[in-house]
Amino acid sequence: MAAPPLALAQEPLDAELQRYLRHLQVERRLAARTLALYRDALVRLQRLAAAERVALREAQAHHLRGWLAGLRAQSLAPRSIALHLSAWRGLYAWWGRDGLVASNPAQAVRAPKAARPLPSALPVDQAVALADADAKAAADAAAAGRPELLARDQAIVELLYGCGLRIGELLGLDVAAGADAAGWIDRDDAMAHVLGKGRKRRGVPVGRPALDALARWLALRPALAAAGEPALFVSQRGGRLTANQLRKRLQAQALRAGLPTRVHPHMLRHSFASHLLQSSGDLRAVQELLGHASIATTQVYTRLDFQHLAKAYDAAHPRAKRKA
């Protein structure tokens, strides 16, 4: 999704909308990126209502339909419009719980349907090459006297690919379990305990390569971490690693491994799901490991698996010369 205009990001919000954002941040614990997108959606709602001189709490479904149609006319993508509607629907539901509106006008509004592209996944050999390149680089860095950054990066790749974690789940991990910890890894039980979407906790098995990489990182972590910092993964400044820092490091790792494609954290989650489904055929297990509320969300990987099989057929079978 494209970044919003700078003016949109800087425009002040009404105090009531600020309270709603605070609710999302503190009580629902939405990720910073999601909060930023919701804020942009609320700024647009505030603008649109002001332009028509409609009080937000008095807006009706026909108002919201017209405003969404206007966004579509401005060439906003269907997924972006759906996110706007989700933010607006949540706001009115929140007001409804406090008795501030009689009904939710966004409930009867439907977003335009968007094409659902296949998720991008790495082939097995490329995913393994990425992890192996990090192991080699970490060994070279050890000889050079600065191994901690690459040891950290290798542990991150092993957990993203080996456990299928979301980027927010990984960055929310703490070194130890605790009342305030969003997630942690129990190395004795080989389980990662994470807080996923909808504040739902789940446990994911951690494989031996990830445990070994994690042990190497933990041995070197004191060289980077600030005193008292609970985060498992920290930046060179000693605080919790950010999503942007992780993305940049992962892109550098992919270049180092010689991968021919741009790699992002969610691609490793897609790779985890796709490769596990190819090997096991157990869609329900993949759903549980990914933390999907509905199996319909997980079924996209069956399409990805079929695509893999079709490519193998086209490449290997003597009767595979079909028209494009």
Buried (B, 14 or more C-beta within 10 A) or exposed (E): EEEBEEEBEEBEBBEBBEEBBEBBBEEEBBBEEBBBBBBBBBBBBBEBBEEEEBEBBEBEBEBBBEBBEEBBEEEBBEBBBBBBBBBBBBBBEBBBEEEEBEEBBBEEBEBBEEEEEEBBBBBBEBBBBBBBBBBEBBEEBBEEEEBBBBBBBBBBBBBBBBBBBBBBBBBBBBBEEEEEBBBBBEEEEBBBBBBBBEEEEBEBEBBEBBBBBBEBBBEBBEBBBEEEBBBBBBBEEBEBBEBEBBBEBBBEBBEBBEBEEEBBBBBBBBBBBBBBBBEEEEBEEBBBBBBBEEEEEBEBBBEBBEEBEEEEEEEEEEEEEEEE
